[in-house]
Amino acid sequence: MFHRIFIAINLPQDLKDQLRDYQQRQADKFASAMEDTSRGIPIKWTEPENLHLTLAFLGNIKDKNVEAVFEPVRQVAENHSRFEFNLEKSIYGPPQVTPPKMIWGMVKKTLELEAVKKDLDERLEQAPEFFFQREKRDFSPHITLARFKTVLWRLIEPENQPEVAEDLNLSFPVESIEVMESVLKKEGPEYKILKSFSLD
């Protein structure tokens, strides 16, 4: 049996509530942009309980090796202090991709966040129980707020596409990182915390 595993920073409930308000404002814009068609809304909003920042995606890990993921994450947590998480703005994402595939909440790339990411990648690559390969593209920390349904999205003329950019200016102290599992279901993925590790 396999498990879809990733490492993440989860958000406190008050921040999720504020992002839910943002999603609702944008949902109204998209409904207005599509009012002249019966084809439906071209976007799927991330459920607030699923909002998180992915630090590393491991993919399918064998049942017997899931616990082996815990040790490198524990080491990272012990090696780093708590730090401030800053959610700066919302944009179409990924940048330079046309048409856009998502709406991102961009997270400020602080020295502390980059250090955690670098340490985590190195320790995961050294784990003998599973294969992990870091992404070749630069780390672009973000929270996925929505994903587009490509076919419907292309029906909206570029000049009619809603403006999603907004200064968010939200922050909270990061006190832990989590090993999580993505369970794919018909109605969408469900994310479960398997183990939480407190930062030093």
C-alpha positions in Angstrom: 0.0 0.0 0.0 1.2 3.5 -0.8 0.6 6.9 0.8 0.9 10.3 -0.9 3.2 12.1 1.5 4.2 15.8 1.8 5.8 18.1 4.4 4.0 21.3 5.1 3.4 24.3 7.3 -0.2 24.5 8.4 -2.2 27.7 9.0 -4.0 28.8 12.2 -7.8 28.9 12.0 -8.0 32.8 12.1 -5.8 33.0 9.0 -7.8 30.4 7.2 -11.0 32.4 8.0 -9.4 35.5 6.5 -8.4 33.7 3.4 -11.9 32.2 3.1 -13.2 35.8 3.1 -10.8 36.6 0.2 -11.9 33.5 -1.7 -15.6 34.6 -1.3 -14.8 38.0 -2.7 -13.0 36.5 -5.7 -15.8 33.9 -6.2 -18.3 36.7 -6.6 -16.0 38.3 -9.3 -15.8 35.0 -11.2 -19.5 34.4 -11.0 -20.0 37.9 -12.5 -17.5 37.2 -15.3 -19.3 34.1 -16.3 -22.9 35.4 -16.0 -23.4 35.4 -19.8 -22.7 31.7 -20.1 -24.3 28.6 -18.7 -21.1 26.6 -18.8 -20.3 27.0 -15.1 -17.6 28.6 -13.0 -14.1 27.8 -14.2 -12.5 27.6 -10.8 -12.3 25.3 -7.8 -11.5 27.0 -4.5 -9.3 25.2 -2.0 -11.3 24.2 1.1 -10.1 26.4 4.0 -9.2 23.4 6.1 -6.8 22.3 3.3 -4.9 25.6 3.1 -1.2 25.0 3.8 2.3 25.8 2.5 4.0 22.7 1.0 7.7 22.5 1.8 8.4 19.2 0.1 6.3 16.7 -1.9 7.5 13.1 -1.6 4.8 11.4 -3.6 3.9 7.7 -3.1 5.7 6.2 -0.1 5.3 2.5 0.8 3.4 1.8 3.9 6.4 0.4 5.7 8.5 3.5 4.9 6.1 6.2 6.1 7.6 6.4 9.6 11.1 6.7 8.1 10.0 10.2 6.9 9.5 11.3 10.5 13.2 11.2 11.5 14.6 13.8 9.0 11.6 16.1 9.7 12.2 15.8 13.4 15.9 16.7 12.9 15.0 19.7 10.9 12.5 20.9 13.6 15.1 20.5 16.3 17.6 22.4 14.2 15.5 25.6 13.6 13.8 28.2 15.8 10.3 29.5 15.4 9.9 32.2 12.8 7.4 34.6 11.3 5.3 33.6 8.3 4.3 36.4 6.1 1.5 36.0 3.5 2.1 39.1 1.3 -0.3 39.1 -1.7 -2.4 37.1 -4.1 -1.5 36.5 -7.7 -2.3 34.3 -10.7 0.1 31.4 -10.6 2.5 30.1 -11.5 4.1 33.3 -12.6 4.8 33.6 -16.4 2.4 30.7 -17.1 -0.3 31.5 -19.7 -3.1 30.9 -19.1 -2.7 30.7 -15.4 -3.5 27.5 -13.6 -4.1 28.7 -10.1 -4.5 31.6 -7.7 -1.6 31.7 -5.3 -1.1 33.5 -2.0 2.6 34.5 -2.1 4.6 33.9 1.0 7.6 36.1 1.8 10.8 34.2 1.2 12.6 34.9 4.5 16.1 33.7 5.5 14.5 31.5 8.1 12.0 29.9 5.7 14.7 29.3 3.1 17.0 27.7 5.7 14.2 25.3 6.8 13.5 24.4 3.2 17.2 23.8 2.4 17.8 21.7 5.5 14.7 19.6 4.8 15.6 18.9 1.2 19.1 17.8 2.1 18.0 15.5 4.9 15.2 13.9 2.8 17.7 13.3 -0.1 19.9 11.4 2.3 17.2 9.1 3.7 17.9 5.6 2.5 14.3 4.2 2.9 12.7 6.3 0.1 13.6 8.3 -3.0 13.3 12.1 -2.8 14.5 14.6 -5.5 14.3 18.3 -4.8 12.7 20.5 -7.4 15.1 22.1 -9.9 13.1 25.4 -10.1 13.7 28.0 -7.4 11.6 27.7 -4.3 8.5 29.9 -4.7 6.7 29.6 -1.4 2.9 29.9 -1.8 -0.5 28.8 -0.7 -2.8 27.5 -3.4 -6.1 29.3 -3.0 -7.7 28.0 -6.1 -7.2 25.9 -9.3 -8.7 26.6 -12.7 -10.8 24.3 -14.8 -8.8 24.8 -17.9 -11.5 24.3 -20.6 -13.9 26.7 -18.9 -11.2 29.2 -18.0 -10.3 29.6 -21.7 -13.8 30.7 -22.4 -13.2 34.0 -20.5 -11.6 36.6 -22.8 -8.3 37.9 -21.2 -9.8 41.4 -20.8 -12.7 39.9 -18.9 -10.6 37.8 -16.5 -11.1 39.1 -12.9 -8.2 40.9 -11.2 -7.1 38.6 -8.3 -4.0 40.6 -7.2 -4.6 41.9 -3.7 -2.3 42.9 -0.8 -3.0 40.4 2.0 -0.4 41.4 4.6 -1.2 38.4 6.9 1.3 36.8 9.3 1.6 34.3 12.1 4.5 32.6 14.0 5.4 29.2 12.6 5.8 26.9 15.6 5.8 23.5 13.9 6.1 21.6 10.6 4.0 18.5 9.7 4.3 15.3 7.8 1.0 15.0 5.9 -0.9 12.6 3.7 -3.1 13.5 0.7 -6.0 11.1 0.4 -7.6 11.4 -3.0 -11.4 11.3 -3.0 -14.1 11.8 -5.6 -15.0 15.2 -4.1 -11.4 16.3 -3.9 -8.2 15.6 -1.8 -8.4 15.3 2.0 -5.2 16.2 3.9 -4.3 14.5 7.1 -1.6 15.3 9.6 0.4 12.2 10.4 3.0 13.8 12.7 3.7 17.3 13.9 7.1 18.4 15.0 7.6 21.6 17.1 10.4 23.9 16.1 13.0 24.6 18.7 
